[in-house]
């Protein structure tokens, strides 16, 4: 856990220090994008090598779909509620 926090802090400090360099944000954005693609590939590779996950993929997929749908519905409801009751009060 500490290694993650130390790396996050070091990255933040390095980003702050190098942010004045021209084109630095463009380079880091591209690097981040490709690193995420690589991470997703290795996560898929890890899932594909586990037979118990592959056998239960249909059930896991259905659970993931339901969780995603309920999360989206909750987010939409909350955004609607906040807009309707909080933002309207600010407009008056």
C-alpha positions as CSV (number, residue, x, y, z in Angstrom):
1,X,0.0,0.0,0.0
2,X,2.8,2.4,0.9
3,X,4.5,1.8,-2.4
4,X,1.4,2.9,-4.3
5,X,1.1,6.1,-2.2
6,X,4.8,6.9,-2.6
7,X,4.6,6.4,-6.4
8,X,1.5,8.5,-6.7
9,X,3.1,11.3,-4.7
10,X,6.4,11.0,-6.7
11,X,4.4,11.1,-10.0
12,X,2.4,14.2,-8.8
13,X,5.6,16.0,-7.9
14,X,7.3,15.0,-11.2
15,X,4.3,16.2,-13.1
16,X,4.3,19.5,-11.3
17,X,8.0,19.9,-11.9
18,X,7.8,19.0,-15.6
19,X,4.5,20.7,-16.4
20,X,6.2,23.8,-17.7
21,X,8.0,21.9,-20.5
22,X,6.4,22.5,-23.9
23,X,4.4,19.4,-25.1
24,X,4.8,17.5,-21.8
25,X,1.1,17.1,-21.4
26,X,0.7,15.7,-24.9
27,X,3.4,13.1,-24.3
28,X,2.0,12.0,-20.9
29,X,-1.5,11.7,-22.3
30,X,-0.4,9.4,-25.1
31,X,1.8,7.4,-22.7
32,X,-1.1,7.0,-20.3
33,X,-3.4,5.9,-23.1
34,X,-1.0,3.2,-24.3
35,X,-0.2,2.0,-20.7
36,X,-4.0,1.6,-20.0
37,X,-4.3,-0.5,-23.2
38,X,-1.4,-2.7,-22.1
39,X,-3.0,-3.0,-18.6
40,X,-6.3,-4.0,-20.1
41,X,-4.6,-6.6,-22.3
42,X,-2.8,-8.2,-19.3
43,X,-6.0,-8.2,-17.3
44,X,-7.7,-10.0,-20.1
45,X,-4.8,-12.4,-20.3
46,X,-5.0,-13.1,-16.6
47,X,-8.8,-13.7,-16.8
48,X,-8.4,-16.0,-19.8
49,X,-5.9,-18.2,-18.0
50,X,-8.2,-19.0,-15.1
51,X,-10.6,-21.9,-16.0
52,X,-13.0,-21.2,-13.2
53,X,-13.7,-17.7,-14.4
54,X,-14.0,-18.9,-18.0
55,X,-16.6,-21.5,-17.0
56,X,-18.7,-19.0,-15.1
57,X,-18.3,-16.1,-17.6
58,X,-22.0,-16.0,-18.6
59,X,-23.1,-15.7,-15.0
60,X,-20.4,-13.1,-14.2
61,X,-21.3,-11.2,-17.3
62,X,-25.0,-11.1,-16.3
63,X,-24.1,-9.9,-12.8
64,X,-21.8,-7.2,-14.2
65,X,-24.5,-6.1,-16.6
66,X,-27.1,-5.8,-13.8
67,X,-24.7,-3.9,-11.5
68,X,-23.8,-1.5,-14.4
69,X,-27.4,-0.9,-15.2
70,X,-28.4,-0.2,-11.6
71,X,-25.3,2.1,-11.1
72,X,-26.3,4.1,-14.2
73,X,-29.9,4.3,-13.1
74,X,-28.8,5.5,-9.7
75,X,-26.5,8.1,-11.2
76,X,-29.2,9.4,-13.5
77,X,-31.7,9.6,-10.6
78,X,-29.2,11.4,-8.4
79,X,-28.3,13.9,-11.2
80,X,-32.0,14.5,-11.9
81,X,-32.7,15.0,-8.2
82,X,-29.8,17.4,-7.7
83,X,-30.6,19.4,-10.8
84,X,-34.3,19.7,-9.9
85,X,-34.0,20.5,-6.3
86,X,-30.6,22.1,-5.8
87,X,-29.9,23.9,-9.1
88,X,-33.4,25.3,-9.4
89,X,-33.0,27.0,-5.9
90,X,-29.9,28.7,-7.1
91,X,-31.7,30.1,-10.2
92,X,-34.5,31.8,-8.1
